[in-house]
């Protein structure tokens, strides 16, 4: 899909230089940058949701489950 956006000249010039240096088109560079931005904010949403859950629910493991998990680990000498 084609779109038109306005960006400052210095951002455009920096993006153009980076795209050339990386051997990518500006469209590829902008797409990659936007995808990274979206992924970052999606992860933030997950953290916010987990934080919300754990403000009302305990986050500790059941004691029996914790003992079973610990006993399943191989013994190591330190």
OpenMM code with the backbone's topology and positions (N, CA, C; nanometers):
from openmm import Vec3, app, unit

residues = "UNK UNK UNK UNK UNK UNK UNK UNK UNK UNK UNK UNK UNK UNK UNK UNK UNK UNK UNK UNK UNK UNK UNK UNK UNK UNK UNK UNK UNK UNK UNK UNK UNK UNK UNK UNK UNK UNK UNK UNK UNK UNK UNK UNK UNK UNK UNK UNK UNK UNK UNK UNK UNK UNK UNK UNK UNK UNK UNK UNK UNK UNK UNK UNK UNK UNK UNK UNK UNK UNK UNK UNK UNK UNK UNK UNK UNK UNK".split()
positions = [
    Vec3(0.0851, -0.1171, 0.0000),
    Vec3(0.0000, 0.0000, 0.0000),
    Vec3(0.0892, 0.1228, 0.0000),
    Vec3(0.0530, 0.2185, -0.0780),
    Vec3(0.1260, 0.3442, -0.0803),
    Vec3(0.0616, 0.4405, 0.0174),
    Vec3(0.1478, 0.5224, 0.0793),
    Vec3(0.0983, 0.6241, 0.1711),
    Vec3(0.1904, 0.7447, 0.1633),
    Vec3(0.1392, 0.8575, 0.2026),
    Vec3(0.2209, 0.9794, 0.2057),
    Vec3(0.2272, 1.0274, 0.3493),
    Vec3(0.3489, 1.0575, 0.3946),
    Vec3(0.3672, 1.1100, 0.5293),
    Vec3(0.4599, 1.2300, 0.5226),
    Vec3(0.4542, 1.3125, 0.6238),
    Vec3(0.5461, 1.4256, 0.6332),
    Vec3(0.6436, 1.3996, 0.7459),
    Vec3(0.7717, 1.4103, 0.7151),
    Vec3(0.8751, 1.3952, 0.8171),
    Vec3(0.9756, 1.5089, 0.7993),
    Vec3(1.0449, 1.5441, 0.9073),
    Vec3(1.1447, 1.6507, 0.8958),
    Vec3(1.2539, 1.6137, 0.7955),
    Vec3(1.3088, 1.7149, 0.7299),
    Vec3(1.4128, 1.6924, 0.6290),
    Vec3(1.5305, 1.6138, 0.6843),
    Vec3(1.5732, 1.6473, 0.8068),
    Vec3(1.6913, 1.5793, 0.8618),
    Vec3(1.6638, 1.4302, 0.8863),
    Vec3(1.5408, 1.3948, 0.9229),
    Vec3(1.5059, 1.2539, 0.9422),
    Vec3(1.5051, 1.1830, 0.8076),
    Vec3(1.4484, 1.2470, 0.7076),
    Vec3(1.4457, 1.1899, 0.5728),
    Vec3(1.5874, 1.1645, 0.5220),
    Vec3(1.6739, 1.2637, 0.5367),
    Vec3(1.8120, 1.2513, 0.4886),
    Vec3(1.8868, 1.1412, 0.5627),
    Vec3(1.8683, 1.1338, 0.6946),
    Vec3(1.9342, 1.0286, 0.7726),
    Vec3(1.8835, 0.8905, 0.7319),
    Vec3(1.7525, 0.8793, 0.7114),
    Vec3(1.6947, 0.7516, 0.6702),
    Vec3(1.7437, 0.7129, 0.5313),
    Vec3(1.7523, 0.8088, 0.4429),
    Vec3(1.8003, 0.7821, 0.3072),
    Vec3(1.9445, 0.7324, 0.3095),
    Vec3(2.0297, 0.7978, 0.3895),
    Vec3(2.1701, 0.7544, 0.4004),
    Vec3(2.1796, 0.6139, 0.4595),
    Vec3(2.1002, 0.5882, 0.5635),
    Vec3(2.1036, 0.4560, 0.6254),
    Vec3(2.0547, 0.3486, 0.5292),
    Vec3(1.9481, 0.3760, 0.4578),
    Vec3(1.8964, 0.2799, 0.3603),
    Vec3(2.0025, 0.2476, 0.2558),
    Vec3(2.0710, 0.3503, 0.2058),
    Vec3(2.1775, 0.3282, 0.1075),
    Vec3(2.2909, 0.2452, 0.1654),
    Vec3(2.3293, 0.2778, 0.2896),
    Vec3(2.4390, 0.2050, 0.3534),
    Vec3(2.4026, 0.0588, 0.3743),
    Vec3(2.2758, 0.0312, 0.4078),
    Vec3(2.2305, -0.1054, 0.4324),
    Vec3(2.1896, -0.1789, 0.3049),
    Vec3(2.1883, -0.1066, 0.1932),
    Vec3(2.1481, -0.1690, 0.0668),
    Vec3(1.9993, -0.1999, 0.0618),
    Vec3(1.9189, -0.1156, 0.1263),
    Vec3(1.7740, -0.1331, 0.1284),
    Vec3(1.7088, -0.0129, 0.0639),
    Vec3(1.5859, -0.0318, 0.0230),
    Vec3(1.5100, 0.0830, -0.0251),
    Vec3(1.4570, 0.1594, 0.0968),
    Vec3(1.4191, 0.2848, 0.0765),
    Vec3(1.3587, 0.3607, 0.1876),
    Vec3(1.2324, 0.2912, 0.2356),
    Vec3(1.1543, 0.2368, 0.1429),
    Vec3(1.0317, 0.1660, 0.1826),
    Vec3(1.0635, 0.0482, 0.2738),
    Vec3(1.1666, -0.0269, 0.2399),
    Vec3(1.2065, -0.1396, 0.3251),
    Vec3(1.2513, -0.0908, 0.4628),
    Vec3(1.3294, 0.0156, 0.4644),
    Vec3(1.3781, 0.0708, 0.5906),
    Vec3(1.2620, 0.1192, 0.6768),
    Vec3(1.1706, 0.1952, 0.6192),
    Vec3(1.0564, 0.2465, 0.6949),
    Vec3(0.9684, 0.1318, 0.7450),
    Vec3(0.9467, 0.0312, 0.6611),
    Vec3(0.8656, -0.0841, 0.7013),
    Vec3(0.9299, -0.1560, 0.8192),
    Vec3(1.0612, -0.1772, 0.8112),
    Vec3(1.1316, -0.2443, 0.9201),
    Vec3(1.1257, -0.1613, 1.0488),
    Vec3(1.1424, -0.0319, 1.0365),
    Vec3(1.1377, 0.0558, 1.1540),
    Vec3(0.9989, 0.0547, 1.2178),
    Vec3(0.8961, 0.0613, 1.1367),
    Vec3(0.7592, 0.0621, 1.1900),
    Vec3(0.7268, -0.0724, 1.2541),
    Vec3(0.7689, -0.1819, 1.1914),
    Vec3(0.7476, -0.3143, 1.2509),
    Vec3(0.8155, -0.3260, 1.3869),
    Vec3(0.9366, -0.2743, 1.3986),
    Vec3(1.0076, -0.2767, 1.5268),
    Vec3(0.9335, -0.1948, 1.6320),
    Vec3(0.8844, -0.0791, 1.5922),
    Vec3(0.8101, 0.0085, 1.6824),
    Vec3(0.6819, -0.0596, 1.7308),
    Vec3(0.6115, -0.1234, 1.6391),
    Vec3(0.4879, -0.1941, 1.6739),
    Vec3(0.5174, -0.3091, 1.7695),
    Vec3(0.6203, -0.3882, 1.7397),
    Vec3(0.6556, -0.5015, 1.8257),
    Vec3(0.6909, -0.4553, 1.9664),
    Vec3(0.7642, -0.3447, 1.9768),
    Vec3(0.8022, -0.2913, 2.1078),
    Vec3(0.6779, -0.2557, 2.1885),
    Vec3(0.5838, -0.1916, 2.1255),
    Vec3(0.4643, -0.1489, 2.1970),
    Vec3(0.3701, -0.2654, 2.2268),
    Vec3(0.3721, -0.3690, 2.1450),
    Vec3(0.2922, -0.4875, 2.1755),
    Vec3(0.3471, -0.5570, 2.2994),
    Vec3(0.4802, -0.5637, 2.3106),
    Vec3(0.5418, -0.6243, 2.4296),
    Vec3(0.5082, -0.5436, 2.5538),
    Vec3(0.5050, -0.4115, 2.5402),
    Vec3(0.4690, -0.3275, 2.6538),
    Vec3(0.3275, -0.3596, 2.6999),
    Vec3(0.2392, -0.3850, 2.6068),
    Vec3(0.1021, -0.4196, 2.6407),
    Vec3(0.0942, -0.5491, 2.7197),
    Vec3(0.1766, -0.6452, 2.6827),
    Vec3(0.1792, -0.7731, 2.7541),
    Vec3(0.2267, -0.7517, 2.8970),
    Vec3(0.3315, -0.6728, 2.9146),
    Vec3(0.3830, -0.6446, 3.0485),
    Vec3(0.2778, -0.5747, 3.1333),
    Vec3(0.2094, -0.4784, 3.0751),
    Vec3(0.1032, -0.4078, 3.1484),
    Vec3(-0.0064, -0.5041, 3.1922),
    Vec3(-0.0447, -0.5954, 3.1039),
    Vec3(-0.1489, -0.6921, 3.1385),
    Vec3(-0.1030, -0.7856, 3.2497),
    Vec3(0.0216, -0.8331, 3.2417),
    Vec3(0.0742, -0.9198, 3.3468),
    Vec3(0.0832, -0.8453, 3.4795),
    Vec3(0.1285, -0.7218, 3.4748),
    Vec3(0.1354, -0.6419, 3.5972),
    Vec3(-0.0032, -0.6258, 3.6589),
    Vec3(-0.1028, -0.6060, 3.5756),
    Vec3(-0.2392, -0.5902, 3.6249),
    Vec3(-0.2880, -0.7196, 3.6915),
    Vec3(-0.2601, -0.8331, 3.6290),
    Vec3(-0.3008, -0.9623, 3.6856),
    Vec3(-0.2339, -0.9838, 3.8209),
    Vec3(-0.1025, -0.9575, 3.8268),
    Vec3(-0.0291, -0.9895, 3.9494),
    Vec3(-0.0457, -0.8860, 4.0600),
    Vec3(-0.1244, -0.7807, 4.0362),
    Vec3(-0.1587, -0.6918, 4.1473),
    Vec3(-0.2733, -0.7508, 4.2278),
    Vec3(-0.3483, -0.8432, 4.1677),
    Vec3(-0.4614, -0.9042, 4.2386),
    Vec3(-0.4410, -1.0527, 4.2654),
    Vec3(-0.3496, -1.1163, 4.1942),
    Vec3(-0.3249, -1.2598, 4.2100),
    Vec3(-0.1844, -1.2826, 4.2638),
    Vec3(-0.1657, -1.3810, 4.3510),
    Vec3(-0.0307, -1.4099, 4.4006),
    Vec3(0.0567, -1.4644, 4.2874),
    Vec3(0.1834, -1.4323, 4.2906),
    Vec3(0.2743, -1.4782, 4.1863),
    Vec3(0.3669, -1.5896, 4.2347),
    Vec3(0.3516, -1.6307, 4.3592),
    Vec3(0.4385, -1.7364, 4.4099),
    Vec3(0.3868, -1.8729, 4.3658),
    Vec3(0.4810, -1.9679, 4.3558),
    Vec3(0.4452, -2.1034, 4.3160),
    Vec3(0.3876, -2.1792, 4.4344),
    Vec3(0.3028, -2.2728, 4.4025),
    Vec3(0.2547, -2.3655, 4.5037),
    Vec3(0.3765, -2.4383, 4.5615),
    Vec3(0.3798, -2.4554, 4.6941),
    Vec3(0.4973, -2.5137, 4.7600),
    Vec3(0.5274, -2.6539, 4.7093),
    Vec3(0.4262, -2.7364, 4.6914),
    Vec3(0.4468, -2.8732, 4.6423),
    Vec3(0.5024, -2.8715, 4.5007),
    Vec3(0.4464, -2.7893, 4.4152),
    Vec3(0.4947, -2.7775, 4.2781),
    Vec3(0.6390, -2.7283, 4.2760),
    Vec3(0.6701, -2.6319, 4.3592),
    Vec3(0.8057, -2.5788, 4.3671),
    Vec3(0.9047, -2.6877, 4.4072),
    Vec3(0.8694, -2.7696, 4.5053),
    Vec3(0.9577, -2.8789, 4.5491),
    Vec3(0.9769, -2.9810, 4.4375),
    Vec3(0.8699, -3.0136, 4.3665),
    Vec3(0.8803, -3.1086, 4.2555),
    Vec3(0.9712, -3.0551, 4.1447),
    Vec3(0.9556, -2.9282, 4.1124),
    Vec3(1.0411, -2.8693, 4.0089),
    Vec3(1.1872, -2.8712, 4.0527),
    Vec3(1.2127, -2.8336, 4.1753),
    Vec3(1.3500, -2.8297, 4.2263),
    Vec3(1.4110, -2.9691, 4.2269),
    Vec3(1.3338, -3.0694, 4.2666),
    Vec3(1.3872, -3.2061, 4.2737),
    Vec3(1.4144, -3.2646, 4.1351),
    Vec3(1.3537, -3.2086, 4.0313),
    Vec3(1.3756, -3.2609, 3.8958),
    Vec3(1.5057, -3.2109, 3.8333),
    Vec3(1.5688, -3.1115, 3.8966),
    Vec3(1.6941, -3.0583, 3.8422),
    Vec3(1.8099, -3.1519, 3.8743),
    Vec3(1.9026, -3.1671, 3.7789),
    Vec3(2.0191, -3.2522, 3.8077),
    Vec3(2.1069, -3.1879, 3.9152),
    Vec3(2.1686, -3.2711, 3.9953),
    Vec3(2.2577, -3.2226, 4.1000),
    Vec3(2.3882, -3.1765, 4.0382),
    Vec3(2.4368, -3.0591, 4.0802),
    Vec3(2.5620, -3.0055, 4.0295),
    Vec3(2.6513, -2.9667, 4.1464),
    Vec3(2.7780, -2.9874, 4.1278),
    Vec3(2.8755, -2.9437, 4.2288),
    Vec3(2.9199, -2.8023, 4.1965),
    Vec3(2.9255, -2.7188, 4.2977),
    Vec3(2.9698, -2.5810, 4.2787),
    Vec3(3.1030, -2.5608, 4.3391),
] * unit.nanometer
topology = app.Topology()
chain = topology.addChain("A")
for resn in residues:
    res = topology.addResidue(resn, chain)
    for name in ("N", "CA", "C"):
        topology.addAtom(name, app.Element.getBySymbol(name[0]), res)
